[in-house]
């Protein structure tokens, strides 16, 4: 079902399956920095924070990645942070090197929009991912979802991090 958020104050439609708390997290395939496909099931058995954003080349997206990278080291071995955008893997690799992003797994959804469609984050008119956060527990159940209402705003880091910390215990 389609739903809307705003991007720079203008309404945009998100397409795909809107993710809901309590449902089983869909398995998806994205692309790594080496242009290889990676399935989300490689993180099964761990609590996952999916940090979703439009592009590493915007200030808010940069802040989001830097914040989750900083927090990742405090979350322990039972939690992984996965950053997802439709940036080309080359741009993601450049950004991570420039910003010291080394504790977050950064993947691109540029090929198939597999994550974006299965979790309902695709901005239809722009072919970008909207901003948000999804937290999945060790049993692959979605426990927290935030679709940021205005894409140019930051997500609620504290709510997502608190949920992940609680699930990791």
N, C-alpha and C positions, 0 to 999 in steps of 0.2 A: 504494500500500500504506500502511495506517495505521501510525503509530509513536507512541511516547509520550515525553513530557517531564513535568516536574512544574511546578506553578504554586503557589507558597506551600506546597510540600511535598506537594501532592495531585496524583496522576497525572491527566494530561489527554491526550486523543488528538489527534494531528495528522493531518489528512486532506489528500489531494492527492498529487501525484507527488513522492516524495522525491528531491531533487536530488542528483546524484552527480558527483564529480570525473571529468572526461574526456568528459562528454556535452555536446552542443550546448545552450546556454542557450536556453530557450524565450522567444519574444517575448511580451510581455504589454502590456496597456493599463491605465493608472491615470488618476487625475484630478488636475489641478493646482489651484493656489490660485484660479484664475479659473473653476473648474468645467468646464474643458475636458479632453477625453481626450488623453492623451499615450502614444504607443507607445514601448516601450523601444528600438526600433530607431533612435531619434534619437541614441542614444549609440554606434551601431556604429562600429567603428574605434578606439575608446578602451577602455582598461582600466576596468572598472566594479567598484566596491565597492557591493554592495547591503546596506545596514544596515537590518535588519528588527527591529521592536519592536511591543509591544502598543498603547501610547498615550503621547503627549507629556505627558500629565498625571500621570505617575508619576516618582518621583525617579530611578530607574535609567534609564528611557528618556530623560529629560532629560540625564543624564550621558553617555549613549551619543551623543546628537546633538551635544552640546557638544564632546565629544572628537573625533568625526569631522570636525566643522566646523573645529576647530583644526588637525587633521592635513591637511585637504584642501589648504590653501595650500602645504604642503610637498611635495606629491606631483607637481606639475608639470601641464602642459597635457594630457598623455596619459592622465590618470586622472581619472575623475569619481566622486564619492560620491553615491549615490542613497539617500535615507532613505524607508522605506515603513512605513506603519501603516494601520489602518482608521479613524483619526480623521477627522472631517469636515474638509474643506479649510479651513474658517473657523478651527477650533481650531489646525490646523497653522500657519496664517498668523499668528495671535495669538502662538503659542509662538515662532515664528521671530523675530518683531519684538521680543518681550520678552527673548529670549536672544541676540540678535545673530547668529542663524544665517543666514549669507549666502554660504557657500562650498559648501553641500550642496544638492542638488536634492531637495526634499521633496514626496512625492506620496502621495495617498490611494488605498487599495485597497478603499474602502468599498462601491462600487457592485456590482462583480461578483466580488470576491475573485480576480481573474484572476491576479495575481502569486502570491497565497497558495496557490491550488490548483495552479498549474503548478510551483511550487517546494516544495510540501509544508509550508507554514508555518501553515495554518489550524488554530486550536484549535477543534475541532468544537463543543464544548459552550458556548463563549463567543463565537464569531464574531469573535475577535481573531486577530492574527498573533502567533506565538511569537517569541521573541528569537533572532536569529542574524545571520550574515554570509555572503554569497556573493561570491566574486571571480570575474569573468569576463574573459578576455583579449580582445585586439583582434580575434581571429578567432571570437568568440562561443563559446568553449569554457570550461566551468566548470572553474576551477583550484583553488578552495578553497571548502569548505562547513563552516559550523559551525551546528548546532542547539544552542543553549545548553541543557544538560540541566535546569537549574532556571531558569525564565523570569524570576525576580526577581534573577538574577545578571547581571553584565556579560559581554559576549563577550570573547574573547581578541583584543584590539585588535592587539597586536604581531604575531601570526601573520598576520592578514589584511593589515595594512599592509606587512609584509615581502614577502608574496606580490605585492601590487599594485606595490610598488617594483621588485621583480625583473622583473615582466612589462612594466613601462613602459620599461625600458632598451632 
